[in-house]
Amino acid sequence: MKALSNNKRATKGSALVAVVLVIAVMSYLAAASLSYSVTSYRASMRQALLDKAKLSAEAEMEFLYFQWITSIKESVPLQDIDNNLSGKGFIVDFSTIPNTDLANTAFGGADWTISRTLRSNGPTKVGTTKVSGVSRPAQVNYYTALTRASQTHPLLGEIHYQLGRRFALSRSALFQFSVFYQDVMEFSTGSPMTIKGDISSNGSLYIGAQSGVNLTVVDKIFYANSFNGMTDLNKAIDPATAIYFRHNSGVANTLSNPNFSSDDDEMVARKNQIKKLQEPENFLGGTDADLSFQVYGPSGTNAYSSTNDVYRSIISPSPKTPAGVSIVEDPVIKANRMSEKAGITIEVRKTTDILYLLYPVKIYTKANPSIDYAITNPALAASIITSARKEVFDTRENKNVNITTIDIGNLKARLAAPSTPAALKAAYNGIIYAYDPNPQTTTINGIRLSNASELPYTTVDGKPVGFTVASDNGVYIQGNYNTSNPQGTANTEDNAGNPAAIMADAITLLSANWNDDNATADVSDVRLAGNPPDGEGNASATTAVYAALVSGNTPTNTAAGINSGGVQNLVRLMENWSGQNVKLVGSLGQLFESKYFTGAIRSTGSGAGRNLYLVPSGRELTFDSKLASSPPAGAPNTTKFSRGDYFIWQLSDNPMSL
């Protein structure tokens, strides 16, 4: 019995141990399960928070991208973009992402601390971009954008997510063509003309030559609507249309009309040379002119009275009320005004100003417009401005024009002279805005550029800044323009060392022989520069201009009998050019209708009020391809923005190396 009792106790003990073991195992399994559940919960919670952090970082990246684009459109000069972004709370060019709170955004009920930075990746590079489906030279700038979203969780500690992305700014200069038109483009030259470089029209294009005259187009032609009345270029060309196509050999042919020896030749030439644009070129830096007019036109702030005002904004001063109060306008349009870009402004003083007789012009800088250097340094003004508001008869306008003359050679010398105020020289950025704001009712106002064979020259990062003159008035160029490079040698089609541009309501070319005193109304209406218009004096001299020229025009109106004069008369002439040549090397463009210089071209021939001038023996227009990759100061751009894929960066990374 005793042995049996001992066995029972042993069995009970073993069972108890087993129960304890089972309980221990179950407890372990329960603890493990709980631990796994907690870990899984923590992991899922962390992942959920990381997902929110990622979304928050991505949202901040989108905001940064939008603000980057806005800053570029509003400030234009790349050196101003950093300051513009910094003013909006962005950290630019920091070597590390700061841990301080730059911005907080509530997401999913929690506050995320958002940090971001934007860094420029070095100087401008030369690349290409697609414009209307065509590859064009471009200036490209790259940026690295970094964002970080972080939060300190009471259970999970710090949650953070870091994103990076590359931004790219591609700026394709307005000057991509030998000739470009915002509106309908017309050619009907009466003297031999050769055009080297692409031609582009945002409207329809009509091109030909008068009987017995050769018009040779060497490169491609782009049009938006129709070409010589045709939208289907697979049809035969009207034999009356005189244009010379480039043969498939690449050699320019000189034919009386586009009828080649066989239809195959004609079709091949047309296929190779004439292209329809996928979409119109945007000559306003990507701005939608119709939208700007809708928001800031008569139904908005009344900054623009028409879409033509939007296009013409490139040369006009910022809009103001009659009381002189600034009118709110599209900030992108404002930033692209040459009057806003110019470092130095030469403004003709109002004739009602008591200072006008002593100081007919004002000379001031964008940095400090309150200092008038014409008053503080009258000798400087006297050397630059050789005459103010001199009445000169313009045969195209058939009226007197108040012309103010700027001696560009003296301006160049003054900008380099030690005696010139340092602040004025420092303000010079390659852009001069010159205009006469006096009322233009019975007469109109003009700016003349003389002694301009060699232009002011300065460099940034070893590259020429160029020289740009813009005016709300008509501009007259007297004599050769930019024909000598900074090294003192003659410019050539392949080596125009100082990129230049002139933008105005209208542009008129006068020869070096031009004499104001002989420019009076005459029965023959022919100007023989240097002598009375009696047919016995010297003719004008052969003249060359190495610059991009942007002008308004007077559009053709068949109902009113108005002739625009075509591309060949976009640069106006007022002399006897018989036996002389006109050579334009650069780019020639029409962006708007002229506001003040609206005189229509009149037909040639004898008789009162008929001949404006005797046409030159030859015209040559050659595109300066360097204007596309190295444009003059302030040149308008077609701007494109792009961005690469996201990448993840770590806190241990050096942001400067990303």
C-alpha positions as CSV (number, residue, x, y, z in Angstrom):
1,M,0.0,0.0,0.0
2,K,2.8,2.4,0.9
3,A,4.5,1.7,-2.4
4,L,1.3,2.3,-4.3
5,S,0.8,5.6,-2.5
6,N,4.3,6.7,-3.5
7,N,3.6,5.8,-7.1
8,K,0.4,8.0,-7.0
9,R,2.4,10.9,-5.6
10,A,5.0,10.5,-8.3
11,T,2.3,10.4,-11.0
12,K,0.7,13.5,-9.6
13,G,4.1,15.2,-9.5
14,S,4.8,14.3,-13.1
15,A,1.4,15.6,-14.2
16,L,2.0,18.9,-12.3
17,V,5.4,19.3,-14.0
18,A,3.7,18.5,-17.4
19,V,1.0,21.1,-16.7
20,V,3.7,23.7,-15.7
21,L,5.6,22.9,-18.8
22,V,2.5,23.2,-20.9
23,I,1.6,26.5,-19.3
24,A,5.2,27.7,-19.8
25,V,5.1,26.7,-23.4
26,M,1.7,28.2,-23.9
27,S,2.9,31.4,-22.1
28,Y,6.0,31.5,-24.3
29,L,3.9,30.9,-27.4
30,A,1.4,33.6,-26.2
31,A,4.2,36.0,-25.5
32,A,5.8,35.2,-28.8
33,S,2.5,35.7,-30.5
34,L,2.0,38.9,-28.7
35,S,5.5,40.1,-29.5
36,Y,5.0,39.2,-33.1
37,S,1.6,41.0,-33.1
38,V,3.2,44.0,-31.5
39,T,6.1,43.9,-33.9
40,S,3.8,43.5,-36.8
41,Y,1.6,46.3,-35.6
42,R,4.6,48.5,-35.1
43,A,5.9,47.6,-38.5
44,S,2.6,48.2,-40.1
45,M,2.2,51.5,-38.2
46,R,5.7,52.5,-39.3
47,Q,5.0,51.6,-42.9
48,A,1.7,53.5,-42.8
49,L,3.6,56.5,-41.4
50,L,6.3,56.1,-44.0
51,D,3.7,56.1,-46.7
52,K,2.3,59.3,-45.4
53,A,5.8,60.7,-45.1
54,K,6.5,59.8,-48.7
55,L,3.2,61.4,-49.9
56,S,4.1,64.5,-47.9
57,A,7.6,64.6,-49.3
58,E,6.2,64.2,-52.8
59,A,3.7,66.9,-52.3
60,E,6.4,69.2,-51.1
61,M,8.5,68.3,-54.2
62,E,5.5,69.3,-56.4
63,F,5.2,72.6,-54.6
64,L,8.9,73.2,-54.9
65,Y,8.7,72.5,-58.7
66,F,5.8,74.9,-59.1
67,Q,7.5,77.6,-57.2
68,W,10.7,77.1,-59.1
69,I,8.9,77.5,-62.4
70,T,7.0,80.6,-61.1
71,S,10.3,82.1,-59.9
72,I,12.0,81.6,-63.3
73,K,9.0,83.1,-65.1
74,E,8.8,86.1,-62.8
75,S,12.4,86.9,-62.3
76,V,13.9,85.8,-65.6
77,P,17.6,86.4,-64.8
78,L,19.0,83.1,-63.4
79,Q,21.0,85.0,-60.8
80,D,17.7,86.2,-59.3
81,I,16.0,82.8,-59.0
82,D,17.8,81.9,-55.7
83,N,16.8,85.1,-54.1
84,N,13.2,84.7,-55.3
85,L,12.9,81.3,-53.8
86,S,14.6,82.3,-50.6
87,G,12.0,85.0,-50.2
88,K,9.3,82.3,-50.4
89,G,10.9,80.3,-47.6
90,F,13.1,77.9,-49.6
91,I,16.6,77.1,-48.6
92,V,18.9,77.4,-51.6
93,D,22.5,76.1,-52.0
94,F,22.7,74.8,-48.4
95,S,25.2,72.1,-47.9
96,T,22.9,70.1,-45.6
97,I,19.2,69.8,-45.1
98,P,18.4,71.9,-42.0
99,N,16.7,70.2,-39.1
100,T,14.8,73.4,-38.2
101,D,11.2,73.6,-39.1
102,L,10.9,75.2,-42.5
103,A,7.2,74.4,-43.0
104,N,4.6,72.3,-41.3
105,T,1.8,70.5,-43.0
106,A,-1.0,68.6,-41.3
107,F,-1.3,65.2,-42.9
108,G,-3.4,62.3,-41.6
109,G,-3.9,64.0,-38.2
110,A,-0.2,64.4,-37.6
111,D,2.2,67.3,-38.1
112,W,5.0,66.6,-40.5
113,T,8.1,68.8,-40.5
114,I,9.0,69.5,-44.1
115,S,12.5,70.4,-45.2
116,R,13.5,71.2,-48.7
117,T,16.4,72.6,-50.6
118,L,17.2,73.5,-54.3
119,R,20.7,73.6,-55.7
120,S,21.9,74.9,-59.0
121,N,24.2,72.3,-60.7
122,G,26.7,74.7,-62.2
123,P,26.8,77.2,-65.0
124,T,24.6,77.2,-68.1
125,K,25.2,74.4,-70.6
126,V,24.6,74.4,-74.4
127,G,22.1,71.7,-75.4
128,T,19.0,71.1,-77.5
129,T,15.3,71.2,-76.9
130,K,12.2,70.4,-79.0
131,V,10.3,73.5,-80.2
132,S,7.2,72.7,-82.3
133,G,8.6,69.3,-83.0
134,V,11.9,70.6,-84.2
135,S,15.2,70.3,-82.3
136,R,16.6,73.7,-81.5
137,P,19.8,74.9,-79.8
138,A,19.1,75.8,-76.2
139,Q,20.7,77.0,-73.0
140,V,20.2,74.4,-70.3
141,N,20.4,74.7,-66.5
142,Y,20.1,71.8,-64.1
143,Y,19.0,71.8,-60.5
144,T,18.8,69.2,-57.8
145,A,15.8,69.4,-55.5
146,L,15.7,67.6,-52.2
147,T,12.8,67.2,-49.8
148,R,12.4,65.5,-46.4
149,A,9.3,64.8,-44.3
150,S,9.9,63.8,-40.6
151,Q,7.9,63.2,-37.5
152,T,8.9,62.1,-34.0
153,H,6.3,59.4,-32.9
154,P,5.8,58.7,-29.2
155,L,6.2,54.9,-29.7
156,L,8.1,54.6,-32.9
157,G,10.6,57.4,-32.6
158,E,11.6,59.4,-35.6
159,I,9.9,58.7,-38.9
160,H,11.5,60.3,-41.9
161,Y,11.5,60.0,-45.7
162,Q,13.9,61.7,-48.1
163,L,13.2,62.3,-51.8
164,G,15.3,63.9,-54.6
165,R,14.6,64.9,-58.1
166,R,16.4,66.7,-61.0
167,F,14.9,69.8,-62.5
168,A,16.0,71.1,-66.0
169,L,15.4,74.5,-67.5
170,S,15.8,74.8,-71.3
171,R,15.7,78.2,-72.8
172,S,15.5,78.4,-76.6
173,A,16.2,81.9,-77.8
174,L,13.6,83.7,-79.9
175,F,16.3,84.1,-82.6
176,Q,16.2,80.6,-84.1
177,F,15.3,81.7,-87.6
178,S,16.5,84.0,-90.4
179,V,12.9,85.3,-90.5
180,F,10.1,84.7,-88.0
181,Y,6.6,86.1,-88.0
182,Q,3.9,86.0,-85.4
183,D,1.3,86.9,-88.1
184,V,0.9,86.3,-91.8
185,M,4.3,86.5,-93.6
186,E,4.6,87.9,-97.1
187,F,7.5,88.1,-99.6
188,S,7.2,89.8,-103.0
189,T,10.7,91.2,-103.5
190,G,11.4,93.5,-106.4
191,S,15.1,93.1,-106.3
192,P,17.3,90.0,-106.0
193,M,17.2,88.5,-102.5
194,T,18.9,85.6,-100.9
195,I,17.8,84.2,-97.5
196,K,20.1,81.8,-95.7
197,G,18.5,80.2,-92.6
198,D,15.1,78.8,-91.6
199,I,11.9,80.8,-92.1
200,S,8.9,80.4,-89.8
201,S,5.4,81.9,-89.7
202,N,2.8,81.4,-87.0
203,G,0.2,82.3,-89.7
204,S,0.0,81.7,-93.4
205,L,3.0,82.3,-95.6
206,Y,3.0,83.8,-99.1
207,I,6.3,84.0,-100.8
208,G,7.4,84.8,-104.3
209,A,9.3,87.3,-106.4
210,Q,8.4,89.8,-109.1
211,S,8.9,89.0,-112.7
212,G,12.6,88.7,-113.7
213,V,13.8,88.8,-110.1
214,N,15.5,85.9,-108.2
215,L,14.3,85.1,-104.7
216,T,16.5,82.3,-103.3
217,V,15.6,80.5,-100.1
218,V,18.4,78.2,-99.1
219,D,17.1,76.5,-96.0
220,K,13.8,75.3,-94.6
221,I,10.4,77.0,-94.5
222,F,7.9,76.4,-91.6
223,Y,4.3,77.6,-91.6
224,A,1.3,77.1,-89.3
225,N,-1.7,77.6,-91.6
226,S,-1.1,77.5,-95.3
227,F,1.7,78.0,-97.8
228,N,1.0,80.2,-100.8
229,G,-2.7,79.5,-100.3
230,M,-2.2,75.7,-100.1
231,T,-2.7,73.4,-97.2
232,D,-1.9,70.3,-99.2
233,L,1.6,70.5,-100.5
234,N,1.2,67.2,-102.4
235,K,-0.6,69.2,-105.1
236,A,1.2,71.0,-107.9
237,I,2.4,74.5,-107.1
238,D,1.0,77.4,-109.0
239,P,3.6,78.4,-111.6
240,A,3.0,82.1,-110.8
241,T,4.5,81.5,-107.4
242,A,8.2,82.3,-107.7
243,I,10.2,80.6,-105.0
244,Y,13.4,78.6,-105.3
245,F,13.6,75.3,-103.5
246,R,16.7,73.6,-102.4
247,H,17.4,70.6,-104.6
248,N,18.0,67.3,-103.0
249,S,21.7,67.8,-103.7
250,G,21.6,70.7,-101.2
251,V,22.6,73.2,-103.9
252,A,20.4,76.3,-104.2
253,N,18.8,76.4,-107.6
254,T,18.2,79.7,-109.5
255,L,15.0,79.1,-111.4
256,S,12.4,81.5,-112.6
257,N,9.7,79.6,-110.8
258,P,9.5,76.4,-108.7
259,N,8.9,74.2,-111.7
260,F,11.8,71.8,-111.8
261,S,12.7,69.7,-114.8
262,S,10.3,67.0,-113.6
263,D,7.5,66.8,-111.0
264,D,9.7,64.5,-109.0
265,D,12.3,67.1,-108.5
266,E,9.7,69.6,-107.4
267,M,8.1,67.2,-104.9
268,V,11.5,66.2,-103.5
269,A,12.5,69.8,-103.0
270,R,9.2,70.7,-101.4
271,K,9.3,67.6,-99.1
272,N,12.8,68.5,-98.0
273,Q,12.3,72.2,-97.6
274,I,8.8,73.1,-96.6
275,K,7.4,71.9,-93.3
276,K,4.1,72.4,-91.5
277,L,4.5,73.3,-87.8
278,Q,3.0,70.8,-85.3
279,E,1.9,73.9,-83.4
280,P,2.7,77.6,-83.6
281,E,5.9,78.8,-82.1
282,N,5.5,80.5,-78.8
283,F,7.5,83.8,-79.0
284,L,6.4,85.0,-75.5
285,G,8.4,82.7,-73.3
286,G,5.6,80.1,-73.0
287,T,2.9,82.7,-72.0
288,D,-0.6,82.3,-73.4
289,A,-1.4,85.7,-74.9
290,D,-5.1,85.1,-75.1
291,L,-5.2,84.0,-71.5
292,S,-3.2,87.1,-70.3
293,F,-5.5,89.3,-72.3
294,Q,-8.6,87.6,-70.7
295,V,-7.3,88.1,-67.2
296,Y,-5.6,91.5,-67.5
297,G,-7.5,93.0,-70.4
298,P,-10.5,95.3,-70.3
299,S,-12.5,92.8,-68.4
300,G,-9.7,92.5,-65.8
301,T,-7.2,95.1,-64.7
302,N,-7.2,96.8,-68.1
303,A,-3.4,96.5,-68.5
304,Y,-3.8,95.5,-72.2
305,S,-6.3,96.8,-74.7
306,S,-5.8,94.0,-77.1
307,T,-3.7,90.8,-77.6
308,N,-1.4,92.9,-79.7
309,D,-0.5,94.8,-76.6
310,V,0.5,91.6,-75.0
311,Y,2.9,90.8,-77.8
312,R,4.0,94.4,-78.0
313,S,4.9,94.4,-74.3
314,I,8.4,93.3,-75.2
315,I,9.2,96.9,-76.2
316,S,6.6,99.0,-74.4
317,P,7.0,100.4,-70.8
318,S,4.8,99.0,-68.0
319,P,1.2,100.2,-68.2
320,K,0.1,103.1,-66.0
321,T,-3.1,105.1,-65.5
322,P,-3.2,108.7,-66.8
323,A,-2.3,109.7,-63.2
324,G,0.9,107.6,-63.4
325,V,-0.3,104.8,-61.2
326,S,1.0,101.3,-62.2
327,I,-1.6,98.9,-63.4
328,V,-1.5,95.3,-62.3
329,E,-0.5,93.0,-65.2
330,D,0.6,89.5,-65.9
331,P,3.8,89.1,-63.8
332,V,5.4,86.9,-66.5
333,I,4.7,89.6,-69.2
334,K,6.0,92.2,-66.9
335,A,9.3,90.3,-66.2
336,N,9.8,89.9,-70.0
337,R,9.5,93.6,-70.8
338,M,12.8,95.1,-72.0
339,S,12.0,98.2,-70.0
340,E,12.1,96.0,-66.9
341,K,15.2,94.1,-67.9
342,A,17.3,97.1,-69.0
343,G,20.1,98.1,-66.6
344,I,20.2,101.6,-68.1
345,T,17.3,103.7,-69.4
346,I,17.6,106.7,-71.6
347,E,14.3,108.6,-71.5
348,V,13.5,111.8,-73.3
349,R,12.2,114.3,-70.9
350,K,8.6,115.6,-71.3
351,T,8.7,118.9,-73.2
352,T,6.3,120.3,-70.5
353,D,9.0,119.7,-67.9
354,I,10.8,122.9,-67.0
355,L,14.1,121.0,-67.1
356,Y,13.7,119.9,-70.7
357,L,15.6,122.8,-72.3
358,L,18.6,122.3,-70.1
359,Y,18.4,118.5,-69.8
360,P,16.3,117.1,-72.7
361,V,16.9,113.5,-71.6
362,K,17.1,111.5,-68.4
363,I,19.7,108.7,-67.9
364,Y,19.0,106.4,-65.0
365,T,19.5,102.8,-63.8
366,K,17.1,100.1,-62.8
367,A,18.9,99.8,-59.5
368,N,18.4,103.4,-58.6
369,P,16.1,105.3,-60.9
370,S,16.1,108.4,-58.6
371,I,19.6,109.4,-59.8
372,D,19.5,111.2,-63.1
373,Y,23.0,111.1,-64.6
374,A,22.1,113.6,-67.2
375,I,21.9,116.2,-64.4
376,T,24.7,114.9,-62.2
377,N,27.0,114.4,-65.2
378,P,25.9,116.6,-68.0
379,A,29.1,116.1,-70.0
380,L,28.3,112.4,-70.2
381,A,24.8,113.0,-71.5
382,A,26.0,115.6,-74.0
383,S,28.5,113.1,-75.5
384,I,26.0,110.3,-75.7
385,I,22.9,112.3,-76.9
386,T,23.9,114.3,-80.0
387,S,20.4,115.7,-80.6
388,A,17.0,115.5,-79.0
389,R,13.6,115.5,-80.7
390,K,15.0,116.9,-84.0
391,E,12.2,117.0,-86.7
392,V,13.1,114.8,-89.7
393,F,10.7,114.0,-92.5
394,D,9.9,110.3,-92.8
395,T,8.6,109.4,-96.3
396,R,7.0,106.1,-95.3
397,E,5.0,107.9,-92.6
398,N,4.6,111.0,-94.8
399,K,5.2,113.2,-91.7
400,N,7.9,114.6,-89.4
401,V,9.4,112.4,-86.7
402,N,10.9,113.8,-83.6
403,I,14.2,111.9,-83.6
404,T,16.6,111.7,-80.6
405,T,20.1,110.5,-81.6
406,I,22.3,108.2,-79.5
407,D,26.0,108.0,-80.4
408,I,26.7,104.4,-79.7
409,G,30.4,104.8,-80.1
410,N,30.5,107.5,-77.4
411,L,28.3,105.3,-75.2
412,K,30.8,102.5,-75.6
413,A,33.6,104.9,-74.6
414,R,31.8,106.3,-71.6
415,L,30.9,102.8,-70.3
416,A,34.7,102.1,-70.2
417,A,35.9,105.5,-69.1
418,P,37.3,105.9,-65.5
419,S,35.5,109.2,-65.1
420,T,32.0,107.6,-65.6
421,P,30.2,107.0,-62.3
422,A,30.9,103.5,-61.0
423,A,27.2,102.9,-60.2
424,L,26.2,103.6,-63.8
425,K,28.9,101.3,-65.2
426,A,28.0,98.6,-62.7
427,A,24.3,98.9,-63.7
428,Y,25.0,98.2,-67.4
429,N,23.9,94.6,-68.2
430,G,24.0,94.8,-72.0
431,I,20.5,96.2,-72.3
432,I,19.7,99.9,-73.1
433,Y,16.0,100.9,-73.0
434,A,15.6,104.2,-74.9
435,Y,12.3,105.9,-75.5
436,D,10.5,109.2,-75.9
437,P,7.2,109.2,-73.9
438,N,6.0,112.6,-75.3
439,P,2.5,112.5,-76.8
440,Q,2.4,111.2,-80.4
441,T,-0.6,112.8,-82.1
442,T,0.4,115.1,-85.0
443,T,4.0,113.9,-85.0
444,I,5.6,110.7,-83.8
445,N,8.8,110.0,-81.9
446,G,11.9,108.1,-82.9
447,I,15.4,107.0,-81.6
448,R,18.4,107.0,-83.9
449,L,21.5,104.9,-83.4
450,S,24.5,106.4,-85.0
451,N,28.3,105.7,-85.0
452,A,27.5,102.1,-84.2
453,S,29.9,100.0,-86.2
454,E,31.4,98.8,-82.9
455,L,29.2,98.2,-79.9
456,P,29.7,98.2,-76.1
457,Y,31.3,94.9,-75.1
458,T,31.4,93.1,-71.8
459,T,31.6,89.4,-70.7
460,V,30.2,87.2,-68.0
461,D,32.0,83.9,-67.3
462,G,34.1,84.6,-70.4
463,K,31.1,84.8,-72.7
464,P,30.0,88.1,-74.4
465,V,26.8,89.5,-72.9
466,G,26.0,91.3,-76.2
467,F,24.3,94.6,-76.7
468,T,20.5,95.1,-77.0
469,V,18.6,98.3,-77.6
470,A,14.8,98.4,-77.2
471,S,12.4,101.2,-77.7
472,D,8.6,101.9,-77.6
473,N,9.3,104.2,-80.6
474,G,10.6,103.7,-84.0
475,V,14.3,103.1,-84.3
476,Y,16.6,104.5,-87.1
477,I,19.9,102.8,-87.7
478,Q,22.3,105.1,-89.5
479,G,25.3,103.5,-91.2
480,N,26.9,100.1,-90.5
481,Y,25.8,98.4,-87.3
482,N,28.1,96.0,-85.4
483,T,30.3,95.4,-88.3
484,S,33.5,95.5,-86.2
485,N,34.2,92.9,-83.5
486,P,35.8,93.7,-80.1
487,Q,39.2,92.7,-81.5
488,G,38.9,95.5,-84.0
489,T,38.6,93.3,-87.1
490,A,35.6,93.2,-89.4
491,N,32.7,90.9,-88.6
492,T,31.8,88.1,-91.0
493,E,28.9,85.8,-91.3
494,D,30.8,83.2,-89.4
495,N,32.3,85.5,-86.8
496,A,30.1,88.2,-85.5
497,G,31.8,88.4,-82.1
498,N,29.3,90.6,-80.2
499,P,25.7,89.4,-80.4
500,A,23.3,92.3,-80.8
501,A,19.6,93.0,-81.0
502,I,17.3,95.9,-81.8
503,M,13.6,95.8,-80.9
504,A,11.2,98.7,-81.8
505,D,7.8,99.8,-83.1
506,A,9.5,100.0,-86.5
507,I,13.1,99.9,-87.8
508,T,14.4,102.1,-90.6
509,L,17.9,101.7,-92.1
510,L,19.6,104.9,-93.2
511,S,22.9,104.8,-95.0
512,A,26.0,106.6,-93.7
513,N,25.4,109.3,-96.5
514,W,22.0,110.2,-95.0
515,N,21.4,113.9,-94.5
516,D,18.5,115.1,-92.3
517,D,18.3,118.4,-94.1
518,N,17.5,116.8,-97.4
519,A,14.7,114.8,-96.0
520,T,11.7,117.0,-97.0
521,A,8.6,116.2,-98.9
522,D,9.2,116.4,-102.7
523,V,7.3,115.7,-105.8
524,S,9.4,112.7,-106.6
525,D,9.4,111.4,-103.0
526,V,12.9,110.0,-103.6
527,R,15.6,110.6,-101.0
528,L,19.1,111.0,-102.3
529,A,21.1,111.0,-99.1
530,G,23.7,113.7,-98.8
531,N,22.2,115.9,-101.6
532,P,18.9,117.5,-102.5
533,P,16.5,114.9,-104.1
534,D,17.1,116.1,-107.6
535,G,18.8,113.0,-109.1
536,E,22.2,114.6,-109.2
537,G,23.7,113.7,-105.9
538,N,25.4,110.6,-104.4
539,A,23.4,107.5,-103.8
540,S,23.4,105.8,-100.4
541,A,26.3,103.6,-99.4
542,T,26.2,99.8,-99.1
543,T,25.2,99.1,-95.6
544,A,25.5,96.1,-93.3
545,V,23.8,95.3,-90.0
546,Y,24.9,92.4,-87.8
547,A,22.0,92.1,-85.3
548,A,18.7,90.4,-84.6
549,L,15.9,92.8,-85.5
550,V,12.4,92.6,-84.0
551,S,9.8,95.1,-85.3
552,G,6.1,95.7,-85.7
553,N,4.5,96.0,-89.1
554,T,1.4,97.4,-90.8
555,P,-0.5,94.3,-91.9
556,T,-1.9,94.0,-95.4
557,N,-5.5,94.9,-95.7
558,T,-6.8,94.2,-99.2
559,A,-10.2,95.8,-98.6
560,A,-8.5,99.1,-97.7
561,G,-5.8,98.8,-100.3
562,I,-3.0,98.6,-97.6
563,N,0.2,96.7,-98.4
564,S,2.4,95.6,-95.6
565,G,5.4,95.7,-97.9
566,G,6.4,92.2,-97.0
567,V,9.5,90.9,-95.3
568,Q,11.7,92.7,-97.7
569,N,10.3,96.0,-96.3
570,L,10.1,95.1,-92.6
571,V,13.3,97.0,-92.3
572,R,12.3,100.3,-93.9
573,L,14.4,102.2,-96.4
574,M,14.1,105.9,-97.5
575,E,16.9,106.5,-100.0
576,N,18.1,105.9,-103.5
577,W,19.8,102.5,-103.0
578,S,20.3,101.9,-106.8
579,G,23.7,100.2,-107.3
580,Q,24.1,99.5,-103.6
581,N,23.3,96.5,-101.4
582,V,21.7,95.9,-98.0
583,K,23.1,93.1,-96.0
584,L,21.5,91.8,-92.8
585,V,23.3,89.2,-90.8
586,G,21.3,88.0,-87.7
587,S,17.6,87.3,-87.4
588,L,14.6,89.3,-88.6
589,G,11.2,89.1,-86.8
590,Q,7.7,90.5,-86.5
591,L,5.9,89.9,-83.2
592,F,3.2,92.6,-83.3
593,E,1.5,95.4,-85.3
594,S,3.1,98.8,-85.1
595,K,1.4,101.2,-82.8
596,Y,2.8,104.5,-84.0
597,F,4.7,103.9,-87.2
598,T,1.7,102.7,-89.2
599,G,2.3,104.2,-92.7
600,A,1.6,101.7,-95.4
601,I,4.1,100.9,-98.2
602,R,3.3,102.8,-101.4
603,S,3.9,101.5,-104.9
604,T,7.0,102.3,-106.8
605,G,7.1,104.3,-110.0
606,S,7.2,107.9,-111.1
607,G,4.8,110.6,-109.9
608,A,3.9,112.5,-106.8
609,G,3.7,110.5,-103.6
610,R,4.7,107.2,-105.2
611,N,8.4,106.3,-104.8
612,L,9.5,105.8,-101.2
613,Y,13.0,104.8,-102.3
614,L,14.9,103.2,-105.1
615,V,15.3,99.6,-104.3
616,P,18.8,98.2,-103.6
617,S,20.5,96.2,-106.2
618,G,20.5,93.3,-103.9
619,R,19.4,92.2,-100.4
620,E,21.0,89.5,-98.5
621,L,19.6,88.1,-95.2
622,T,21.8,85.5,-93.5
623,F,20.9,83.9,-90.2
624,D,23.6,84.2,-87.5
625,S,23.4,80.7,-86.0
626,K,25.3,81.8,-82.9
627,L,22.3,83.9,-81.8
628,A,20.5,80.7,-81.1
629,S,23.0,79.3,-78.6
630,S,24.5,82.6,-77.4
631,P,21.8,85.2,-77.7
632,P,22.2,88.9,-76.9
633,A,21.4,90.3,-73.5
634,G,17.7,90.1,-72.6
635,A,16.7,88.1,-75.6
636,P,13.2,86.6,-75.2
637,N,13.1,82.9,-74.8
638,T,10.8,80.0,-75.4
639,T,11.1,78.3,-72.0
640,K,10.6,74.6,-71.2
641,F,10.7,72.9,-67.8
642,S,11.3,69.2,-67.2
643,R,12.1,66.9,-64.3
644,G,13.6,63.4,-63.9
645,D,12.7,60.4,-61.8
646,Y,12.6,60.4,-58.0
647,F,15.5,59.1,-56.1
648,I,16.0,58.3,-52.4
649,W,18.7,59.9,-50.4
650,Q,20.0,59.2,-46.9
651,L,20.7,61.5,-44.0
652,S,24.3,60.4,-44.2
653,D,24.6,61.6,-47.8
654,N,26.3,64.8,-48.7
655,P,23.5,66.8,-50.5
656,M,26.2,68.7,-52.5
657,S,27.2,65.4,-54.1
658,L,23.7,64.2,-55.0
